[in-house]
């Protein structure tokens, strides 16, 4: 199973980089950040496709997008000084709980 989750982790990290560069590109006005964003997103989708060789698309995509949402919220708070209110934090906590349930208890993933 590590063969599936390793590329998924790399896909998530590249998606985080791509989204961070998207913010840093200032609406595509900074060519270097825009290019890095495109490269990161291409790498992310490639790694996601590798994970899909083993994981069902529903599980892989839920994990990729769910953890991406949570971690980019943290990056937004720490790096870009964007604040979150309590409803946003509660919603993000529910996403974390959902990812844990899907990956820890679902029979869909052949644990």
C-alpha positions in Angstrom: 0.0 0.0 0.0 3.0 2.3 0.5 3.4 2.3 -3.3 0.0 4.1 -3.5 0.4 6.5 -0.7 3.9 7.7 -1.4 2.9 9.3 -4.8 -0.3 10.5 -3.2 1.8 12.4 -0.5 4.0 13.9 -3.2 0.9 14.9 -5.2 -0.4 16.6 -2.1 2.9 18.4 -1.5 3.1 19.6 -5.1 -0.6 20.7 -5.0 0.3 22.8 -1.9 3.3 24.3 -3.7 1.2 25.0 -6.8 -1.6 26.7 -4.8 1.0 28.8 -2.8 2.6 29.9 -6.1 -0.8 30.7 -7.4 -1.2 33.2 -4.5 2.3 34.5 -5.0 1.8 34.9 -8.8 -0.5 37.9 -8.0 -3.1 37.0 -10.6 -0.4 35.7 -13.1 1.5 39.0 -13.2 4.7 37.4 -11.9 6.1 35.0 -14.6 8.5 33.0 -12.3 5.8 32.2 -9.7 3.3 31.5 -12.5 5.7 29.0 -14.2 6.4 27.3 -10.9 2.7 27.1 -10.2 2.1 25.3 -13.6 5.0 22.9 -13.0 3.8 22.1 -9.5 0.2 21.4 -10.7 1.4 19.2 -13.6 3.7 17.2 -11.2 0.8 16.9 -8.7 -1.6 15.5 -11.3 1.1 13.1 -12.5 1.8 11.8 -9.0 -2.0 11.6 -8.4 -2.3 9.4 -11.5 0.4 7.1 -10.1 -1.5 6.7 -6.9 -4.6 5.8 -9.0 -2.9 2.7 -10.2 -3.6 1.2 -6.8 -6.1 3.4 -5.0 -9.7 3.9 -6.1 -10.3 7.4 -7.5 -12.8 8.2 -4.8 -10.4 7.5 -2.0 -7.3 9.1 -3.7 -9.2 12.2 -4.7 -10.9 12.6 -1.3 -7.5 12.3 0.4 -5.7 14.6 -2.1 -8.3 17.3 -2.0 -9.2 17.0 1.7 -5.6 17.2 3.0 -4.9 19.9 0.4 -7.7 22.1 1.8 -6.5 21.6 5.3 -2.9 22.2 4.7 -3.3 25.1 2.4 -5.5 26.7 5.1 -2.5 26.4 7.5 -0.1 27.8 4.8 -2.5 30.7 4.2 -2.6 31.4 7.9 1.2 31.1 8.5 2.7 32.3 5.3 0.1 34.7 3.8 -1.3 35.9 7.2 -4.9 35.0 6.2 -7.2 34.5 9.2 -9.8 31.9 9.7 -13.0 32.3 11.7 -14.5 29.6 14.0 -16.9 28.2 11.4 -14.0 27.8 8.9 -11.9 26.0 11.5 -14.8 23.8 12.4 -15.4 22.9 8.7 -11.7 22.2 8.2 -11.8 19.9 11.3 -14.7 18.0 9.8 -12.6 17.5 6.6 -9.8 16.1 8.7 -12.2 13.7 10.4 -13.6 12.6 7.1 -10.2 11.9 5.6 -9.3 9.8 8.7 -12.5 7.9 8.5 -12.2 7.2 4.8 -8.5 6.1 5.0 -8.7 4.4 8.4 -12.0 2.5 8.3 -13.3 2.2 4.8 -13.2 -1.2 3.2 -12.8 0.4 -0.2 -9.1 0.8 0.4 -7.5 -2.6 0.6 -5.7 -2.1 4.0 
